[in-house]
Amino acid sequence: MSPHTTPGQFYRALLKRFARTGAQFSIAVGVAVVIGWFLGSVTLKSVLPGFTAMKMNTACGLIAAGASLWMLHSTEPGFWLYRLGRVLAVFVTALGGMTLAEEYLGFDLGIDQLIIHDDLLDIPNPGRMALTAEFSFLLIGMALLSLKASSSYSAAWAHWLAVPPLLISTLVIVGYAYGVESLYQASVYNSMALHTAIVFFILALSVWAADFKHGFALIAASDTAGGVVSRWLLPIIPVTLFFLGWIGLKGAQAGLYGFQFGMALIVLMGITICVIAVAWTANILHNTDIVRKVAETEVINLNAALELRRSEERFRLLVRGVKDYAILMLDPKGLIASWNEGTERINGYKADEIIGEHFSCFYAPEDRASGKPEAALLQAVSQGEFEEEGWRLRKDSSGFWASDSITPLCNENGELRGFSKVTRDITERKKAEALILQQVKELSRSNEDLAQFASVASHDLQEPLRMVIRYTQLLSRKYQGKLDADADELIAFAVDGANRMHQLIQDLLTYSRVGTKETMLLEINSDDALQQAIMNLRGAIEDSGAQVTHDRLPHVLADKSQLIQLFQNLVGNAIKYQKPGTPKIHVSAAMNGAKKWNFSVTDNGLGIDPKNFEKIFGMFQRLHTREEFTGTGIGLALCKKIVERHGGGISVESQPGLGSTFRFALAGAE
């Protein structure tokens, strides 16, 4: 066997040769017997004097079966030789089937003495083969037809059909060897010849060997443990037991020992042979299993090493390709062992300039003098990581703000192998933080100025306005109806304008206070806030006959005065913007998935066109004229600002004529 050939490959080649040899053997024996019949040679017909002679039709059947096996095994489907092999298989099947029909149905088709007349003896059915031969021909022919079938199921039947002829021929051979006529002779004139049994035995095995893709041959030709066991045990045990029985029988017949002693000797030797075979097989399986486990371990280790090498290469390529971070590997002393493009971009060093240098070259002189780099390594070892933001130096001595992270690297035994150091340039972030801080200070100062302006406006602007309102109202009361109609109208315009100006200033002050006053979020009962808002609106509610209802409302985190203002504006708008009939307003709340309370204020009012949903929350935005409804257009803008100051948003759902639902969310109290 070649060193590059596996046992399975070797035995598959051996099975091919066995199948061809078996076919040739069948042809050769059949031809020899045919010659023996024409020459009258007892040796060719019977092997030994006194043994049963092989019939002429049996010899012809063996020639056809051997030729069919050789053609089917040596060619592929589609060739004319393969088709001829199939025709011969049909002939073998027909020969066995027709002879069996003659045997059991009692008629004579004339095939028993078609070639030569066997009339030397006055016996029934001269020239007819043995019943066991007829049955074997039928099954061998069917097995040959199943070889190389397109269906795996059909091809596997060839192996099963060869089993009965194999068992029959084995039984006949044992009968001849042991001198037991009942094993090979069905009747006085119906027995299978010895060489017929031998050829059927080899033909059945050859059918198995011709197809090692199915059945037992598949196992025997494999490289598995089952293949090893079958190749050792199956040839050894049957042959050994056969010869042990034969030797024991011959010894008893020669008078060397009694029958009982002979049987005991046969059993003892059989047990010994079986134990040796089992031990030998167990040793083979044990060694095979050891080899398999060693191979599996080597494959696992090889795959692990290959995967590690690939991972290291991917990591190396990844690190080298990173440009926003300087990623370095340090040895235990802090010397730089690897470099990436980010290091060159951030620190300005190329690989040949930085590898082998101490990483302290990135620190300012005063930091190096104080031992800050060494302290960073010690802290990384003791705490498992070191992180710091500080001033670092580039190759050209220019400075930058850096975010450093140093991590110790240890082997599986916990021994320090080095460090990984990741640096990011955060100079721009620091500048942005400084700019944001400056803007926050300016915004705080602006808010203070705005709060101061609101305070001034609330006192200094309203005082003259109150004087104007007072005197225009006096003019209206004193001179209404005493002057002409134009004068009354002008006075009414002045009074209305002053009142609207007063309301506008009040709304603007309220809006500005929401933006400048620090919102104090406390746990409050939103039910109480709604009741206070309803109390503030009781005049409008009584005048309109409105019905304000609500569910049980939760405790929330809110500024109480702003929440009252929010409810007051939404309910007030629902009362104001009404169609004829009784205004109905309902307030409810439900918890959402974000652990916030979704509030809804629903009314049966005029409704809003969806195209105006965004517009109504803007400053001074009105959908109706002052003659239709009073107001400054600030109410919903104020509601939006209050909700946003509480970390939420407000929205509306509505259709003209179908009422509206305003929704907003507030955080629940823990």
Rosetta blueprint (number, residue, H / E / L):
1 M L
2 S L
3 P L
4 H L
5 T L
6 T L
7 P H
8 G H
9 Q H
10 F H
11 Y H
12 R H
13 A H
14 L H
15 L H
16 K H
17 R H
18 F H
19 A H
20 R H
21 T H
22 G H
23 A H
24 Q H
25 F H
26 S H
27 I H
28 A H
29 V H
30 G H
31 V H
32 A H
33 V H
34 V H
35 I H
36 G H
37 W H
38 F H
39 L H
40 G L
41 S L
42 V H
43 T H
44 L H
45 K H
46 S H
47 V L
48 L L
49 P L
50 G L
51 F L
52 T L
53 A L
54 M L
55 K L
56 M H
57 N H
58 T H
59 A H
60 C H
61 G H
62 L H
63 I H
64 A H
65 A H
66 G H
67 A H
68 S H
69 L H
70 W H
71 M H
72 L H
73 H H
74 S H
75 T L
76 E L
77 P L
78 G L
79 F L
80 W H
81 L H
82 Y H
83 R H
84 L H
85 G H
86 R H
87 V H
88 L H
89 A H
90 V H
91 F H
92 V H
93 T H
94 A H
95 L H
96 G H
97 G H
98 M H
99 T H
100 L H
101 A H
102 E H
103 E H
104 Y H
105 L H
106 G L
107 F L
108 D L
109 L L
110 G L
111 I L
112 D L
113 Q L
114 L L
115 I L
116 I L
117 H L
118 D L
119 D L
120 L L
121 L L
122 D L
123 I L
124 P L
125 N L
126 P L
127 G L
128 R L
129 M L
130 A L
131 L H
132 T H
133 A H
134 E H
135 F H
136 S H
137 F H
138 L H
139 L H
140 I H
141 G H
142 M H
143 A H
144 L H
145 L H
146 S H
147 L L
148 K L
149 A L
150 S L
151 S L
152 S H
153 Y H
154 S H
155 A H
156 A H
157 W H
158 A H
159 H H
160 W H
161 L H
162 A L
163 V H
164 P H
165 P H
166 L H
167 L H
168 I H
169 S H
170 T H
171 L H
172 V H
173 I H
174 V H
175 G H
176 Y H
177 A H
178 Y H
179 G L
180 V L
181 E H
182 S H
183 L H
184 Y L
185 Q E
186 A E
187 S E
188 V L
189 Y L
190 N E
191 S E
192 M L
193 A L
194 L H
195 H H
196 T H
197 A H
198 I H
199 V H
200 F H
201 F H
202 I H
203 L H
204 A H
205 L H
206 S H
207 V H
208 W H
209 A H
210 A H
211 D L
212 F L
213 K L
214 H L
215 G H
216 F H
217 A H
218 L H
219 I H
220 A H
221 A L
222 S L
223 D L
224 T L
225 A H
226 G H
227 G H
228 V H
229 V H
230 S H
231 R H
232 W H
233 L H
234 L H
235 P H
236 I H
237 I H
238 P H
239 V H
240 T H
241 L H
242 F H
243 F H
244 L H
245 G H
246 W H
247 I H
248 G H
249 L H
250 K H
251 G H
252 A H
253 Q H
254 A L
255 G L
256 L L
257 Y L
258 G L
259 F H
260 Q H
261 F H
262 G H
263 M H
264 A H
265 L H
266 I H
267 V H
268 L H
269 M H
270 G H
271 I H
272 T H
273 I H
274 C H
275 V H
276 I H
277 A H
278 V H
279 A H
280 W H
281 T H
282 A H
283 N H
284 I H
285 L H
286 H H
287 N H
288 T H
289 D H
290 I H
291 V H
292 R H
293 K H
294 V H
295 A H
296 E H
297 T H
298 E H
299 V H
300 I H
301 N H
302 L H
303 N H
304 A H
305 A H
306 L H
307 E H
308 L H
309 R H
310 R H
311 S H
312 E H
313 E H
314 R H
315 F H
316 R H
317 L H
318 L H
319 V H
320 R H
321 G H
322 V L
323 K L
324 D L
325 Y E
326 A E
327 I E
328 L E
329 M E
330 L E
331 D L
332 P L
333 K L
334 G L
335 L E
336 I E
337 A E
338 S E
339 W L
340 N L
341 E H
342 G H
343 T H
344 E H
345 R H
346 I H
347 N H
348 G L
349 Y L
350 K L
351 A H
352 D H
353 E H
354 I H
355 I L
356 G L
357 E L
358 H E
359 F H
360 S H
361 C H
362 F H
363 Y L
364 A L
365 P H
366 E H
367 D H
368 R H
369 A H
370 S L
371 G L
372 K H
373 P H
374 E H
375 A H
376 A H
377 L H
378 L H
379 Q H
380 A H
381 V H
382 S H
383 Q H
384 G L
385 E L
386 F E
387 E E
388 E E
389 E E
390 G E
391 W E
392 R E
393 L E
394 R L
395 K L
396 D L
397 S L
398 S L
399 G E
400 F E
401 W E
402 A E
403 S E
404 D E
405 S E
406 I E
407 T E
408 P E
409 L E
410 C E
411 N L
412 E L
413 N L
414 G L
415 E L
416 L E
417 R E
418 G E
419 F E
420 S E
421 K E
422 V E
423 T E
424 R E
425 D E
426 I L
427 T H
428 E H
429 R H
430 K H
431 K H
432 A H
433 E H
434 A H
435 L H
436 I H
437 L H
438 Q H
439 Q H
440 V H
441 K H
442 E H
443 L H
444 S H
445 R H
446 S H
447 N H
448 E H
449 D H
450 L H
451 A H
452 Q H
453 F H
454 A H
455 S H
456 V H
457 A H
458 S H
459 H H
460 D H
461 L H
462 Q H
463 E H
464 P H
465 L H
466 R H
467 M H
468 V H
469 I H
470 R H
471 Y H
472 T H
473 Q H
474 L H
475 L H
476 S H
477 R H
478 K H
479 Y H
480 Q L
481 G L
482 K L
483 L L
484 D L
485 A H
486 D H
487 A H
488 D H
489 E H
490 L H
491 I H
492 A H
493 F H
494 A H
495 V H
496 D H
497 G H
498 A H
499 N H
500 R H
501 M H
502 H H
503 Q H
504 L H
505 I H
506 Q H
507 D H
508 L H
509 L H
510 T H
511 Y H
512 S H
513 R H
514 V H
515 G H
516 T H
517 K L
518 E L
519 T L
520 M L
521 L L
522 L E
523 E E
524 I E
525 N E
526 S H
527 D H
528 D H
529 A H
530 L H
531 Q H
532 Q H
533 A H
534 I H
535 M H
536 N H
537 L L
538 R H
539 G H
540 A H
541 I H
542 E H
543 D H
544 S H
545 G L
546 A L
547 Q E
548 V E
549 T E
550 H E
551 D L
552 R L
553 L L
554 P L
555 H E
556 V E
557 L E
558 A E
559 D L
560 K H
561 S H
562 Q H
563 L H
564 I H
565 Q H
566 L H
567 F H
568 Q H
569 N H
570 L H
571 V H
572 G H
573 N H
574 A H
575 I H
576 K H
577 Y L
578 Q L
579 K L
580 P L
581 G L
582 T L
583 P L
584 K E
585 I E
586 H E
587 V E
588 S E
589 A E
590 A E
591 M E
592 N L
593 G L
594 A L
595 K L
596 K E
597 W E
598 N E
599 F E
600 S E
601 V E
602 T E
603 D E
604 N L
605 G L
606 L L
607 G L
608 I L
609 D L
610 P H
611 K H
612 N H
613 F L
614 E L
615 K H
616 I H
617 F H
618 G L
619 M L
620 F L
621 Q L
622 R L
623 L L
624 H L
625 T L
626 R L
627 E L
628 E L
629 F L
630 T L
631 G L
632 T L
633 G L
634 I L
635 G H
636 L H
637 A H
638 L H
639 C H
640 K H
641 K H
642 I H
643 V H
644 E H
645 R H
646 H L
647 G L
648 G L
649 G L
650 I E
651 S E
652 V E
653 E E
654 S E
655 Q L
656 P L
657 G L
658 L L
659 G L
660 S E
661 T E
662 F E
663 R E
664 F E
665 A E
666 L E
667 A E
668 G E
669 A L
670 E L
